[in-house]
Amino acid sequence: MPRVKIYSNPVKNVPWQDRPDNLTGAPIWRYSENPIIDRNPVENVARIFNSAVMPYEDGFIGVFRGEQTNGIPYIYLGRSADGIHWDFDKSKIPFVNEKGEPFMPVYAYDPRLVKVEDTYYIIWCGDFYGAAIGVAKTKDFKTFVRIENPFIPFNRNAVLFPRKINGNYVMLSRPSDSGHTPFGDIFLSESPDMVFWGKHRHVMGRSNEWWESVKIGGGAAPIETSEGWLLFYHGVSGTCNGFVYSIGGAILDIDNPSIVKYRCDKFLLTPEKWYEERGFVPNVCFPCATIHDSESGKIALYYGCADSYVSVAFTTIDEIVDYIKDNSVVRQEDTEIGIR
């Protein structure tokens, strides 16, 4: 049994590959058969990346960013028996409004998938007269009902916590500007009903560390543990040849997650393999989901690569929490309650 407890249902068939003997650096290792989703995965879709998956029934289900061959991104549904090999619906997810009428977004990308109580929520970035957050709900992955946009433009990288905190839904987001934002911090917002959002709090900002010095953003849905909420997020650096996206880790306070308890000053993964360095947008590791088993402590981290592929990496709860704590540097803004 792991020393650090994960508070979630066990997933006995969690995707897994043992740690290689020659691993150095952070205790997280890539699947040897990456990428698990290659280019042109389904008719009329050129690339799938930056997508979210989770356990469902006896296997796994996911929402996938599919760049169509006309260049417009939409969300597609996929299913898998083992979390590695995926089958996709040929058609986009058919979103409807509360009346059951067709209500498709203009575009949709970088989806997250989170279950809260008995409902699955899909969160993405779409057009609300500017880049903003879209949300839909489903209980059966057959009917997908869009609900109110939580925030006005401009905002991206929304991630919902997997349970209510102090009676409210809680969502992370990254307010931005109208372009490809050269800045950005992670904020937290609360809602009693998934419609009206407030109690906005600053969680953490970009740092002086090279790999996250331009902007940061939420990644996978936080994992509830005995040490706090484990958050895999992305950090962005600026180079003479464009942005580089890496994966970082932090642990947030369990009752007040606007407070950062630990924050690793080193990246966990940065573009090093060909499928991370070469693609439609080079040098991108973009985390969007985890599948984790509370009994063994195994974690499979799914991430988009170079805006062209989906890959998976592995770690354990004890190893990753220890590494984050051992390499933690928190700043005053991290430990504040996040309101001014």
Legacy VTK file of the C-alpha trace (Angstrom):
# vtk DataFile Version 3.0
C-alpha trace
ASCII
DATASET POLYDATA
POINTS 340 float
0.000 0.000 0.000
1.277 3.499 -0.768
2.327 5.703 2.120
0.495 8.714 0.599
-3.185 7.951 0.299
-5.198 8.708 -2.846
-8.861 9.374 -2.118
-10.619 7.937 -5.155
-11.986 4.641 -6.390
-9.426 1.962 -7.247
-8.618 1.360 -10.907
-7.180 -2.146 -11.029
-6.565 -1.994 -14.793
-4.700 1.325 -14.677
-2.329 1.523 -17.669
1.181 0.766 -16.488
4.780 0.093 -17.424
7.475 -0.508 -14.828
10.102 2.103 -14.095
13.252 1.746 -16.228
16.495 1.035 -14.404
18.365 3.979 -15.941
15.858 6.709 -14.986
17.370 9.977 -13.756
15.763 13.242 -12.674
12.107 13.358 -11.730
10.480 9.970 -10.927
8.239 9.986 -13.993
8.916 7.891 -17.074
7.531 7.788 -20.581
5.744 4.797 -22.064
8.223 3.052 -24.342
5.658 2.825 -27.158
4.761 6.537 -27.223
2.992 8.192 -28.878
-0.153 6.180 -28.220
-2.194 8.245 -30.721
-0.542 9.045 -34.036
-1.482 11.440 -36.828
-4.615 10.997 -38.971
-6.331 8.819 -36.358
-9.824 9.035 -37.840
-11.412 10.209 -41.069
-11.277 14.001 -41.537
-9.079 14.458 -38.438
-5.423 15.277 -39.036
-4.204 15.246 -35.425
-5.439 14.392 -31.936
-3.649 15.903 -28.913
-4.263 17.755 -25.610
-7.038 15.356 -24.606
-8.528 13.953 -21.388
-9.411 10.396 -20.393
-10.852 8.607 -17.366
-12.112 5.174 -16.218
-15.602 4.276 -17.384
-17.462 0.997 -16.911
-14.932 -1.808 -17.519
-12.550 0.310 -19.594
-11.798 3.931 -20.334
-13.402 6.849 -22.126
-12.045 10.168 -23.286
-12.704 13.512 -24.929
-10.177 14.348 -27.597
-9.071 17.504 -29.337
-9.374 16.630 -32.997
-7.903 19.062 -35.496
-10.043 18.582 -38.583
-8.495 18.588 -42.022
-9.946 22.088 -42.486
-7.942 23.209 -39.453
-10.888 23.806 -37.088
-10.648 21.975 -33.723
-13.595 20.088 -32.251
-14.056 17.483 -29.540
-14.387 13.795 -30.380
-15.311 10.875 -28.142
-13.011 7.885 -27.789
-13.099 4.539 -25.966
-10.446 2.065 -24.920
-10.228 -1.292 -23.174
-6.700 -0.739 -21.872
-6.150 3.051 -21.873
-3.493 2.712 -24.574
-5.293 1.675 -27.768
-8.184 3.976 -28.652
-11.185 3.873 -30.980
-12.843 7.148 -31.941
-16.283 8.189 -33.101
-16.074 9.542 -36.636
-18.402 12.429 -35.819
-17.885 15.306 -33.424
-19.596 15.157 -30.024
-23.176 16.385 -30.714
-23.709 19.071 -28.085
-27.258 20.265 -27.354
-28.778 23.001 -25.205
-31.007 22.492 -22.178
-34.013 22.051 -24.511
-32.298 19.262 -26.415
-31.734 21.405 -29.511
-28.400 21.238 -31.395
-25.952 23.740 -29.926
-22.480 23.232 -31.360
-19.571 25.492 -30.407
-17.866 27.525 -33.115
-14.719 25.598 -32.227
-13.545 23.642 -29.190
-10.105 22.571 -28.038
-8.016 21.322 -25.099
-10.888 19.499 -23.334
-10.812 18.191 -19.767
-13.122 15.475 -18.455
-14.030 15.333 -14.748
-16.674 13.425 -12.815
-18.295 15.205 -9.858
-20.802 13.087 -7.970
-22.969 11.380 -10.630
-22.241 13.756 -13.521
-19.401 13.955 -16.025
-18.331 17.450 -17.067
-16.476 18.340 -20.256
-14.626 21.652 -20.078
-12.909 23.197 -23.103
-11.765 26.445 -24.671
-14.157 27.815 -27.275
-15.448 31.004 -28.800
-17.644 33.227 -26.623
-16.964 36.376 -28.668
-13.334 35.679 -27.826
-11.511 32.730 -26.305
-13.404 31.565 -23.224
-14.442 28.467 -21.303
-17.192 26.135 -22.493
-18.833 23.472 -20.314
-21.152 20.543 -20.990
-22.498 17.716 -18.849
-23.454 14.110 -19.449
-24.378 11.065 -17.410
-24.314 8.445 -20.164
-21.931 9.769 -22.868
-24.858 9.781 -25.254
-26.468 13.151 -24.500
-24.151 16.121 -24.007
-25.875 19.231 -22.654
-24.064 22.540 -22.759
-24.505 24.743 -19.718
-23.724 28.411 -19.111
-20.223 29.673 -19.879
-18.612 30.238 -16.473
-16.488 33.267 -17.418
-16.361 36.086 -19.944
-13.434 36.255 -22.387
-10.553 35.903 -22.220
-9.818 32.661 -20.391
-8.371 29.205 -21.020
-7.158 26.033 -19.318
-10.179 25.429 -17.098
-9.907 22.397 -14.818
-12.670 21.249 -12.473
-11.906 19.659 -9.096
-13.367 16.131 -8.809
-15.479 16.949 -5.763
-17.107 19.922 -4.108
-15.038 21.797 -1.545
-16.873 23.448 1.325
-20.145 22.801 -0.537
-19.120 24.458 -3.811
-17.845 23.339 -7.185
-14.292 24.593 -7.690
-12.580 25.338 -11.004
-9.075 26.419 -11.947
-8.597 28.699 -14.951
-6.012 30.949 -16.589
-7.280 34.435 -17.507
-5.574 35.722 -20.620
-5.726 38.296 -23.377
-7.068 38.046 -26.901
-3.880 36.678 -28.438
-1.502 33.818 -27.795
-0.983 35.069 -24.269
2.577 36.006 -23.303
1.597 35.900 -19.598
-0.735 34.051 -17.270
-1.352 32.812 -13.721
-3.656 30.113 -12.342
-6.789 31.331 -10.563
-9.551 29.512 -8.694
-13.294 30.172 -8.755
-16.265 28.672 -6.880
-19.881 27.984 -7.779
-22.873 26.611 -5.858
-24.559 25.310 -9.023
-22.095 25.265 -11.995
-23.857 28.380 -13.324
-22.879 31.339 -11.161
-19.167 31.682 -10.420
-17.387 33.883 -7.899
-15.024 33.887 -4.912
-12.154 34.225 -7.379
-8.733 33.589 -5.842
-5.190 33.677 -7.152
-3.525 30.263 -6.777
-0.043 30.646 -8.217
1.798 32.566 -10.879
4.686 32.122 -13.252
8.037 31.989 -11.503
11.650 32.921 -12.070
12.431 29.356 -13.060
13.254 29.272 -16.764
10.799 26.517 -17.661
7.756 28.427 -16.290
8.840 32.042 -16.584
6.293 33.144 -19.229
2.994 31.608 -18.079
1.449 28.586 -16.400
-1.894 26.816 -16.662
-3.871 24.001 -15.114
-3.389 20.528 -16.528
-4.949 17.328 -15.237
-7.805 17.388 -12.736
-6.292 17.603 -9.231
-5.844 14.294 -7.403
-7.067 14.254 -3.804
-4.401 12.844 -1.491
-3.513 12.771 2.200
-0.906 15.480 1.470
-3.323 17.786 -0.369
-4.460 18.203 -3.977
-1.775 16.949 -6.359
-1.747 19.158 -9.450
0.098 18.468 -12.683
0.236 21.741 -14.626
2.061 23.205 -17.604
4.733 25.868 -17.503
5.920 27.867 -20.501
9.284 29.389 -21.283
10.211 31.776 -24.048
13.118 31.080 -26.386
14.533 32.664 -29.536
12.579 30.013 -31.442
9.218 30.290 -29.655
7.507 28.876 -26.573
8.462 25.612 -24.844
5.797 23.800 -22.772
6.891 21.616 -19.848
5.028 19.738 -17.099
5.308 20.784 -13.458
3.871 19.614 -10.162
2.414 21.247 -7.053
0.372 20.294 -3.996
-2.517 22.536 -2.922
-4.174 22.785 0.482
-6.985 20.254 0.766
-9.576 22.628 2.273
-8.423 25.889 0.702
-6.726 25.059 -2.618
-5.843 28.675 -3.369
-2.978 28.030 -0.928
0.035 26.210 -2.374
1.736 23.904 0.138
4.501 22.603 -2.120
5.640 23.579 -5.591
8.429 21.809 -7.440
10.974 24.257 -8.825
12.098 21.709 -11.417
10.062 20.489 -14.359
8.784 16.911 -14.239
8.835 16.447 -18.019
10.151 18.735 -20.750
10.310 18.114 -24.507
13.109 15.639 -25.160
11.692 12.898 -27.384
11.083 13.318 -31.114
7.286 13.275 -30.694
7.521 16.136 -28.162
10.043 18.207 -30.087
8.802 17.782 -33.656
5.255 18.412 -34.808
2.694 21.007 -35.815
3.758 23.130 -32.818
7.189 21.928 -31.695
8.452 21.560 -28.124
5.197 20.923 -26.256
4.387 18.623 -23.323
0.825 19.516 -22.280
-0.806 17.509 -19.430
-4.565 17.002 -19.531
-5.513 13.927 -17.480
-4.442 11.181 -15.117
-5.715 7.688 -14.446
-4.724 6.717 -10.919
-5.229 3.667 -8.706
-5.783 4.361 -5.014
-4.745 0.842 -3.970
-1.363 0.606 -5.711
-0.577 4.322 -5.981
0.121 4.006 -9.700
-0.495 7.112 -11.851
-0.702 7.286 -15.642
-0.333 10.871 -16.887
-1.722 11.668 -20.356
-0.226 14.587 -22.232
-0.320 16.187 -25.650
2.890 16.315 -27.669
3.865 19.011 -30.171
0.168 19.611 -30.998
0.334 16.377 -32.974
0.200 13.322 -30.698
-0.990 11.901 -27.370
1.469 10.171 -25.057
1.451 8.740 -21.550
3.967 8.741 -18.712
3.978 6.890 -15.408
4.805 7.576 -11.779
3.684 6.560 -8.300
2.011 8.724 -5.698
4.771 8.246 -3.105
7.609 9.016 -5.516
6.062 12.078 -7.126
4.883 13.610 -3.843
8.314 13.096 -2.277
10.015 14.661 -5.294
7.739 17.712 -5.249
8.266 18.191 -1.514
12.026 17.656 -1.688
12.354 20.234 -4.475
9.688 22.663 -3.291
10.087 26.414 -3.479
6.999 28.391 -2.501
6.727 32.147 -2.705
4.601 34.611 -0.767
2.008 34.734 -3.569
1.754 30.939 -3.445
0.989 30.760 0.266
-1.438 33.704 0.363
-5.163 33.041 0.374
-5.208 34.718 -3.036
-7.467 37.738 -2.486
-6.512 41.406 -2.434
LINES 1 341
340 0 1 2 3 4 5 6 7 8 9 10 11 12 13 14 15 16 17 18 19 20 21 22 23 24 25 26 27 28 29 30 31 32 33 34 35 36 37 38 39 40 41 42 43 44 45 46 47 48 49 50 51 52 53 54 55 56 57 58 59 60 61 62 63 64 65 66 67 68 69 70 71 72 73 74 75 76 77 78 79 80 81 82 83 84 85 86 87 88 89 90 91 92 93 94 95 96 97 98 99 100 101 102 103 104 105 106 107 108 109 110 111 112 113 114 115 116 117 118 119 120 121 122 123 124 125 126 127 128 129 130 131 132 133 134 135 136 137 138 139 140 141 142 143 144 145 146 147 148 149 150 151 152 153 154 155 156 157 158 159 160 161 162 163 164 165 166 167 168 169 170 171 172 173 174 175 176 177 178 179 180 181 182 183 184 185 186 187 188 189 190 191 192 193 194 195 196 197 198 199 200 201 202 203 204 205 206 207 208 209 210 211 212 213 214 215 216 217 218 219 220 221 222 223 224 225 226 227 228 229 230 231 232 233 234 235 236 237 238 239 240 241 242 243 244 245 246 247 248 249 250 251 252 253 254 255 256 257 258 259 260 261 262 263 264 265 266 267 268 269 270 271 272 273 274 275 276 277 278 279 280 281 282 283 284 285 286 287 288 289 290 291 292 293 294 295 296 297 298 299 300 301 302 303 304 305 306 307 308 309 310 311 312 313 314 315 316 317 318 319 320 321 322 323 324 325 326 327 328 329 330 331 332 333 334 335 336 337 338 339
